[in-house]
Amino acid sequence: MKVSISKENHLKAIFHLQQEQGLVTTNALAATLNTRPASVTDMLKKLKEQKLLIYERYKGFKLTGEGRKAAVHIIRKHRLWEYFLVKKLQFGWDEVHEIAEELEHISSRELIDRLDSFLGFPESDPHGDPIPDSQGRLQVRRQLSLSELPINKIAQVSGIASQTSEMLELLQYNHIRLGTRLEIRKKFPFDNSLEIKVRNRPPVTLSAQVAKNVLVKDDESLAERR
């Protein structure tokens, strides 16, 4: 089924909201897409007609199996392009989102499968998000936010929840990347900020907002992967 760019953007946004909220509301989707609820309503009618969406009156809506399959394929393209841009073209991890937003709408499935093979079938993108495979399978990972990590427990950065360029630039400045091993030295009750120690670096202080968006795996999770 041929899907327009606007429809693809709606499907992807619904998928992400559905992961967080279950049933999705029109207002939540409009806020995510920075558009008017009336415009969203029109698109939802079209998606429902194409059997990509299920609507539950007074509750909200969710993707059908076909809708989820289409959304995951878009996400697969986006994350593979981000990986390509960072690993092969040496873009910074804070520079690739908007470019991948354009590239994700290339419709050729063969191109994406060849890109996946060329890159060696990576499991995650430069921000730690899992890349769906060619069958649409998406790995579920055990992660916790840095703010949930106990003091003096070493963990490894495995993902970034908020991937705005400003957030990624700040983390880069503090030498925090995917795979960085760190520990919390002190928690400040006044504003819930954290003193973080990265190996061979002086301690730095991160705000509660930043810490909430840094995802980590503790030693127990790391041991399970070996």
C-alpha positions in Angstrom: 0.0 0.0 0.0 1.4 3.4 -1.0 1.4 5.8 2.0 2.0 9.5 1.7 4.7 11.3 3.7 2.1 12.9 6.0 0.5 9.6 6.7 3.9 8.0 7.4 4.6 10.8 9.9 1.2 10.2 11.6 1.8 6.4 11.8 5.2 6.8 13.3 4.0 9.4 15.9 1.1 7.1 16.8 3.4 4.2 17.2 5.7 6.1 19.7 2.7 7.5 21.6 1.1 4.1 21.8 4.3 2.7 23.3 4.0 5.2 26.1 0.2 5.6 26.6 -1.6 2.7 25.1 -4.6 4.3 23.4 -3.7 7.6 21.8 -5.8 10.8 21.9 -6.2 13.3 19.1 -4.8 16.1 21.2 -1.7 14.2 22.2 -1.0 13.3 18.5 -1.6 17.0 17.5 0.9 18.2 20.1 3.5 15.7 19.0 3.1 16.7 15.3 2.8 20.4 16.2 -0.4 20.7 14.2 -4.1 21.4 14.8 -6.4 18.7 16.2 -8.8 19.2 13.3 -6.0 18.3 10.8 -5.2 15.2 12.8 -8.9 14.2 12.8 -9.0 14.3 9.0 -5.9 12.1 8.7 -7.2 9.7 11.3 -10.3 9.1 9.2 -8.1 8.3 6.2 -6.0 5.9 8.2 -9.1 4.2 9.6 -10.5 3.8 6.0 -7.2 2.1 5.0 -7.6 -0.2 8.0 -4.4 1.1 9.6 -6.2 2.3 12.7 -8.7 1.2 15.2 -10.8 3.9 17.0 -12.5 3.3 20.3 -15.2 6.0 20.9 -14.4 8.4 23.8 -11.2 6.5 24.5 -8.8 7.0 21.7 -7.2 5.0 18.9 -4.4 2.5 18.2 -2.7 1.0 15.2 -4.0 -2.2 13.6 -1.5 -5.0 12.8 -1.0 -3.5 9.3 -0.7 0.0 10.8 2.0 -1.2 13.2 3.8 -3.0 10.4 3.9 0.2 8.3 5.0 2.3 11.3 7.8 -0.1 12.2 9.1 -0.1 8.6 9.4 3.7 8.7 11.2 3.5 12.0 13.6 0.9 10.6 14.4 3.2 7.7 15.0 6.2 10.0 17.3 4.4 12.3 19.3 2.7 9.6 19.9 6.0 7.9 21.0 7.6 11.2 23.4 4.7 11.7 24.7 5.2 8.1 25.1 9.0 8.6 27.1 8.6 11.8 29.2 5.5 11.1 29.9 6.0 7.4 29.6 9.8 6.8 31.0 10.9 10.2 28.0 13.1 11.1 27.7 13.8 14.8 24.9 12.0 16.7 23.2 15.4 17.2 23.2 16.2 13.5 21.4 13.3 11.9 17.8 13.3 13.0 16.4 15.9 10.6 18.3 14.3 7.7 17.0 10.9 8.5 13.5 12.4 8.7 13.8 13.2 5.0 15.5 9.9 4.0 13.0 7.7 5.9 10.4 8.5 3.2 12.3 6.7 0.4 10.0 3.9 -0.4 12.3 1.2 -1.9 12.4 -1.8 0.4 15.2 -3.3 -1.6 17.4 -0.3 -1.0 16.7 -0.5 2.8 17.5 -4.2 2.9 20.7 -3.6 1.0 21.6 -0.7 3.3 21.0 -3.0 6.3 23.3 -5.6 4.8 26.0 -3.0 3.9 26.0 -1.8 7.4 26.4 -5.3 8.8 22.8 -5.6 10.2 23.3 -3.2 13.2 21.0 -3.8 16.2 20.8 -0.2 17.4 21.1 3.3 16.0 23.6 5.9 17.2 21.2 6.9 20.1 20.8 3.3 21.4 17.3 2.7 19.9 16.8 -0.8 18.6 16.6 -1.1 14.8 13.7 -3.3 13.6 14.9 -6.2 11.4 13.5 -6.9 7.9 10.6 -8.9 9.4 9.6 -5.9 11.6 10.8 -7.5 14.9 11.8 -4.9 17.5 14.0 -5.9 20.4 12.7 -5.0 23.9 15.5 -4.0 26.2 15.8 -3.7 30.0 16.9 -0.2 30.7 16.5 2.3 33.5 17.1 6.1 33.6 20.2 7.4 35.2 18.1 9.1 37.8 17.0 5.6 39.0 20.5 4.3 39.4 21.8 3.8 43.0 24.8 5.8 44.2 28.2 4.2 43.5 26.8 1.6 41.1 28.6 1.4 37.8 26.4 1.3 34.7 26.8 1.7 30.9 24.9 4.3 28.8 22.6 2.3 26.5 20.2 4.9 25.1 19.0 8.5 25.1 15.3 9.1 25.6 15.1 12.8 24.5 17.2 13.1 21.3 17.0 16.8 20.7 20.2 18.3 19.3 20.5 20.4 22.4 20.4 17.4 24.7 22.9 15.4 22.6 25.2 18.4 22.4 25.2 18.7 26.2 25.9 15.0 26.7 28.7 15.1 24.1 30.2 18.1 26.0 30.3 16.1 29.2 31.9 13.1 27.4 28.7 11.0 27.8 28.0 8.7 24.8 26.6 5.3 24.1 28.8 2.7 25.9 30.2 5.2 28.4 30.6 3.7 31.8 29.7 5.9 34.7 28.5 6.1 38.2 26.6 8.5 40.5 28.8 9.9 43.2 26.1 12.1 44.9 22.4 13.0 44.6 21.3 16.5 45.6 17.8 16.5 47.2 17.3 20.2 46.6 16.8 19.8 42.9 17.5 16.1 42.3 20.6 16.9 40.3 23.4 14.3 40.2 27.2 14.3 40.5 28.4 11.9 37.8 31.9 10.3 37.4 33.0 9.1 34.1 36.3 7.2 34.0 39.4 9.4 33.7 37.3 12.5 33.8 36.5 15.0 36.6 33.1 14.7 38.1 30.3 16.7 36.5 26.8 17.7 37.7 23.8 16.8 35.6 20.3 18.2 36.1 17.4 15.9 37.0 15.9 16.5 33.5 19.1 15.4 31.8 19.5 12.4 34.1 15.9 11.2 33.4 16.7 11.1 29.7 20.0 9.1 29.9 19.2 5.4 29.8 21.6 2.9 31.3 22.2 -0.8 31.9 23.6 -1.7 35.3 26.2 -4.5 35.8 23.5 -7.1 36.3 21.9 -6.3 32.9 25.3 -6.3 31.3 26.2 -9.7 32.8 23.0 -11.1 31.3 24.1 -10.2 27.8 27.4 -12.1 28.0 
